[in-house]
Amino acid sequence: MKADALGRLAAVLLVMWSVPTFAQESQSAPLAKQLVAALDAVKLDSIAAKDPATPGVYVAALYIPGVELLAISAKYAVPQLLEQRLTKKEYRDIYLDLNGAEAKVFIEDLGMNGLRLRPDNQAPDSYETAGKRTVFDNAPKKQKLTDEEYGNTFSDADQRYAHILTLLLAQLKKSP
């Protein structure tokens, strides 16, 4: 009996060790919640900002209350146009312009609660960069990804999303 119990314990431990763990906290979760609360407070459905770290790159988000937060980052061919729109607070137009850019990062945050590696009974978030879309549905093999690639893509997406959200929060704070 003891040997049987030890055998089962060993099998459980072996399975646990072979399953990759992504025990990382989402960097984007608290920032997404802050941005949604700030947008609700000022009654905006979109926001945009310049990325001061990368010339010509802008970020924007479209907020659909109760549904999702869509975020985008892209280099825009005519930055002067976006500068004018930023001055006029034409955030939705900036979002639309960036959405048409060739090389962009696009994030769908369903639930507006930051990126989640393993969604709990909710639609999965997704991340698109360089024309490749990854859905965080806890099924990397379905997307022809190894567990390691899936985890690395999530880390990259979460870091980029946190950066975008930080820039957008800063823009909201400086807007009267």
Secondary structure by P-SEA (a helix, b strand, c coil): caaaaaaaaaaaaaaaaacccccccccaaaaaaaaaaaaaaacccbbbbbccccccbbbbbbbccccbbbbbccccccaaaaaaaaaacaaaaaaaaaaaccbbbbbbbccccccccccccccccccccccbbbbcccccccccccaaaaaaaaaaaaaaaaaaaaaaaaaaaacc
